[in-house]
Amino acid sequence: MGSTVKGRTLAMATLALTAAFALTQLAEIHIGAQTTGNSRPRAGTPPPATGAGRAAAPTPPRPTQRPTVPMADEVFKNVQVLKGISVAEFMDTMGFFSAAVGSNCVHCHVDESLTHWDKFAEDVPRKRRARQMILMMKAINRTNFGGTPMVTCYTCHHGDIRPEGLPSLLAQYSLPVEDPNKVEVVPDAKGRNAGQIIDKFVESIGGVQNLARVTSFTAKGTYEGFDTYEQKVPLELFVKAPNQRTTIIHTQNGDTTAVFNGRQGWLASVDRPVTLLPLDRADLDGAGLDARLSIPGSIKQALTRWRVGFPMTTIDDRLVEIVEGTGENGTRFKLFFETESGLLARVVRYSATIVGTVPTQTDYSDYRTVSGIKIPFKMVVTYTNGQGTIELSDVQPNASVEAARFAQPAPAVVKPAVR
């Protein structure tokens, strides 16, 4: 199956699955804990990173105690191998499997899973084989790489259901298509430092003085993704400098709300197995960077351990240079800046899971000047579980945004089905 056809098949299957999830009303089946109060916290929190560019604008202190997050084996039934990880990491792991084998949920689960949550818990031969593969992969990494997940599902499958044993002459003698996300640091590379690249970005956005004059904005627009049946639905965005951001997507099945208040974050979603999840680790780092980039006057404080030395590469035939940084929870980010304009073209976030690393990519385009600063009016978020497109249409700078907009949202509520 060609990559285009395979991608469309996966997209349509994911779309159908999303629709089915909504029809189930996210009901009692398959869910062992809809709230987070009885769940244990994830242990082993790394200390906040330090580094150059850290000492400018103050950052609100992190809470002394991490929010409790629901664990996969407390929420889902019949979890045998993937125990001891959060629901968010579990869902990322499912996305990793999907990317590795180029297939969708019902490839490993029964068809009835599309209409009944509890059917995901049923054992079928492919689920049992998947458990065997996970254990085999863990053993390989434990024996040869000290437990580091160097060998993953993707290593052998590479997007195909069955690993290919024969070498491809076409691949061997064809020019490879360069994936800019795979470009890595070259030792002893010479070039501009991270500060120079970021300073050019700040200047291209409008400059320090203009950014300082914009302390907040609200926006309206549309969102389109698998979770909206590929249809555009209304979206609201609330931003307050330096690092608060709330997005509300009014889907056909109910509102999905993402909040970051400068320290903590939450996702209240109608198409997730838990309808209110506190953000943790990579998700929390990602929400924090998204908030900083909304009014990027404090971008240098968004990450630490800034690093350059990547070869030049291109995105859509535009030359870009890459800067890498690290979030407070140790999350790795790559930021791709257009060489000519200085504008931010892409951010890739890397989330560690029990089976390997999962990328999340956000592409920025259609920059427009609002109150002296340039704002991307189009953002495309691509991840292993789907893709979503945000298009803004109305931005109000320095609008009054009440503090309640950045408070913990209520659990998402699915709209009753229209009969």
N, C-alpha and C positions, 0 to 999 in steps of 0.2 A: 504494500500500500504506500503511495507517495506521501510525502510529508504534508502537502496541502490537504489531501483527502483525509489523512489521519487526524490532522488538527481540527478539521471540520467535524469529523466523527466524534472526537473527544468533546468538542464544544457543544454539539447538539445533545450528546448524552448527558453532559453536565447540566445543560439547560433543562432537560427533561427531569433530571434528578432534583434540581432546585424547585421546579414546579411541584413535584410530588411532595417535597418536604413541606412546602407551604400548605398543601392540601391536608396534610396530617395534623395541622394546627400545632405542630411541635408538641404533641400531646404527651401523656404520661408514659407511653410505651418507649422502651429502650433507654429511658432517662432515669438514672438512679438518684440524681441530685440536681435539681434545677437552680438551687441557690448556692452561694459560695461560702456560707457561714459555717458549714460542717466539714470543710475541706482543710487539709493540712497544707502549710506553706512549703514552697520549693526550697530546699536547703542548698548551701554552697554558693552564696552570693559573692561574686568577686568584688574587691574594693574598687571605688571609683578611680578611674585612670587620671593621671596627671601628665602635663606636658606643655609645650610652648603654646602661646596664644590663649592661655587659660585664665589670665588674671585681669581681664577687662571688666565688662559688666558682670555684677554679681548674679549668681544662679540661685534660685530658691532651694533651700536644703531638701534633700531627699527624706522621706519619712524614716523614722528610726526602725520601724518594723515593716517588712514587706507585706503587701496585701496577700491574703490567702487566695490561692487559685485552685479551682477544681482539678482533680487528677483523673486521668483517663480511666483507670480501673475502678474508680468510684462512681463514674458517670455511665460508662458503657458496660454492657454485659459481655461475658465470654472473652475478656482480654486476657491472653495467656502469656504472650512474649513481651509486648510493649507496655509493661507495668512501670509505675513509678515516674511517669512523665505527665505533664499538664495536658489538659484538653487541647489547648492551642498547639502545643508541640505534636500531639497525636494527629490533629488535623493537617499540620504541615507534613507529617510523616506520610499520611495518606496521599497528599499532593506529590510527595517525592516518589512514591510508588507509581502514581499515574504518569509522571514525567518519564520515569525510568523505562516503563514498558509500553508507553504510548497508547494507553487504554483508559477506560473509565471505571467507575465504581462497580458496575454490574458485571464487569469482567471477572472479578473475584467474589462478588456477593451475588446472592440470588436475585432474579428479576423482580421478585415481590418487594425487594428493598425500596423500589421506587415509590411505593405507596404505604409502606409500613416500616417505621423505624426499627421495630423489634426484629425484623427479618435480617438486619445487618449482623445480628449476633449468631445466626445459624452457621454451622460448620458445613463447608463444601470442600471438595478436593483441592481447589486452587488456594483456598485460605490455609489449608493444612500444609500445602507445598510452600506457600509464602512464609509460614512460620519456620519451616525447615531451612529455607534460604536465609532468613534473618539470623538464625543460629549459626549456620555455616559461615556467613559473612562476619559475624562477631568473632568466631573462632579464628578465622584467617587474620583478622586485624589484631586480635589479642596475641596470637603466636608470632606474627611478623612485624607488627607496627606498634607494639606496646598499648594496644587498645584504641589508638587513634583511627577513626573511620576513613582510612585511605582507600579501601576497597568498598564500593557501595553497589547497590542494585544497578545503578547507571553504568558502572564500570563494564559490566558484561552485556547488559541488555541494550544500552545506548539508544533508547527510544523504541525498541522492538520487543514484541511479546516473547520471542524466543531469541536467545543469544546466537549470533551468527558465527559459525565456525570456519567459514571459508573467507579468505582474503578477497577484497573487491579490487579488481584491476581498474575499474572506473574511478574509484576513490584514490587509488595509488597514482594514477596518471592524469588526474584532473587538478585544476587549481582550486585549492580550498577556499571556501568563503570565510573570511575572518570574522569572528565574533568579538566585537570590541569588549564585551564583558570579561573575556578570557585573558585579556592583555595583563601581564604582571610586571612587576618591577625588574629592571635590568640592573645588575650590580655595577656600581661605579658610574651610573648614568649621570650625564651633566645636563643642566638646564635650569629653568627658573625654580625658585623654591615655592613652597605652598603659599606662603604669605603673599607673594607677588601675584600668583594666579587668583587668589581669593580677592585681593585688593582690586584687580582688574574687573572681576565680577561685580563687586560692590559699586564700582564706578560706572559700569555698564548698566546697572539697574537704575542708577539715578544719583549715586553719590551719598556720602555719609550724611550730609546736611539734609538732603531731601528725605532720606530714610528716617531721620530723627523726627521729622515733622509729621510723619504718618505713624500714629500710635495704635491704630486699630482699623479694621474695615469689615464690612459685611458684604456678602455677595449672594446672588441668586444665579441659577443656571440649571443644567441638566446632567444626569448621570445615565449611563447605558452600560449594561453588562449582562453576564449570564444570569445573575440574580434578578434581572428585570426583563427576562425573556428577549434580550437584545432590543428593547424598546427604551426610548428616552423618557425619564421620569424627572420630576422637579427635585432640585437640590438647593440646600441653604448652607452657607459657610459663614462662620463667625471667627474672627481672628483678633487677638490683642497682643501687642508686643510686650515682652520679647518672645514669649514662647507658650501662648495659649491658643488653642484651636479646637473648634467643634464643627463637625460636618453632619448634616441631617439629610438622608436620602429618603424620599417619600415613595417607596416601592408600591407595587400593586397589592402586596400582601401585608404591608405595614411599614412603619418607619425603622430605618437602620441609623443609629446614632453613634458616632465615634467622637470621643472627648479626650483632650489632654489639657490638664490644668496647670502645667508647669512643673509638676512633680509626679502626678499619677495620671493614669488613663484608663478608659473603659470602652468596651464595644458592646452596644445593645443591638442585636441583630435578629431579624426574623428568620433568617435561613441558617442559623447555627444551632447545634444541639443544646447549647446552654445560651439562653437568651440575654444574659448579661455576664460578660467576662471582664475581670480586671486585667489590664495589660501588664505583661511581665517580660523581663529580659529583652530579647530582640524587638518584640512588638512595642515595648515601652520606649526603647531607644529610637525606633523608627518614627513613632508618633512625636517624640520630642524634636527630632530633626525636621519633620514636616512642619511643625509649628514654627521653628526658628526660620525656616526657609520662606514662610509666608510673608514675613517682613524681615528680610535677611540682614538687618543692621548688626546683629550679634552672631553672625554665622561662625566667626572664629571661636566663639564659646560653645558652639553646638557639639563639637567633637574634640578629641585630643589625639595625640600621637600622629599628627599630620605627616604625610609621607608622599614624596614624589619619586621620579625615576622611572616612570612608565614610558614605553615607546609611544610615539604618536600613533593614533588610529583614527578611524572615521565612523560617524553615525550618519546614515543617509547622505553619504558623499560629502559630509561636512567634517573638516579636520577638527579633532578634539584632543585636549590634553587632560590627563586623569590626576586627581588628587585623592589620596586615601586618608580616612580618619577612623577613629574608634569611639564608640558610644560609651556611656557611663557603665553599662553592664557588659562591656567587652565586645559589643557587636561591631563587625567590620563593615565599613561603607566605602564605596567608590563614587566619586563625583566627577562627572564628565563636563568640561567647560569648552564651549566653542572657541577655537583659537582666534578666529577673526573678530567676533563680536564680544567675546568674554562671557556670554550668557550661559547659564546652566542648561545643558541639554538632557542630562540623565543622572539619576541616582540609583545605584544598585546596593541593596542591603542583603547581607548574608546571615541567615539564621541557622544555628546549629540544631540538629535533631539527633535522635538516638540512632538513626541509620545514615546520616550524612548531612551535608549543608544544603539549604534551600535558598535560592535567590529570589528577591522581590525587586522588580524594576519599575521605576517611575520615569516617564519621558515628559519633558516640558516643552511647550511650543506656543505659538501665537501670542508672543509678548506684546502687551499694549501699555501705553503710558497712562497712569491714573495718578493725579495729584503729584506729578513730578517723579514718580517711580514706575518702573516697568513690572508688570505682573503677568505671569503666564495664564492665559485664558483657556488653555487646553492642557490637561494632564491625563496620561494614559498609564494605568497601573497594571502590570503584568506579573502574575505569580503562577505557581504550579497548579493552583485550584481554579484559575480563571483569569479574566481580564475585565477591567472597567475603565470607562472614559468619562472624564469630567470636562464639561465645557461651560465656562462662566459667561453670563450675558449682562449682568448689572452689578457693578462694584461701587460701594459707597465708602469712600475713605473717611477716617476719623469719625465713624458712626459710633453712637453710644451703644456699648455692649454690656449688659448687666452681668454681674458676677455669676448669677445662677446658670448662665449658659455653659459654664465650665465646671459645674457640679456633677457629681455622679448621676448618670441618667437612670431612669426606671428600666426594668427589664422590658425588652421589646414585646409587643403584643401583636399577634397575627390577626388580621382582619377576618371576620367571618366570610366564608365562601358565599359568593352570590349565586343564588339558585334561579 
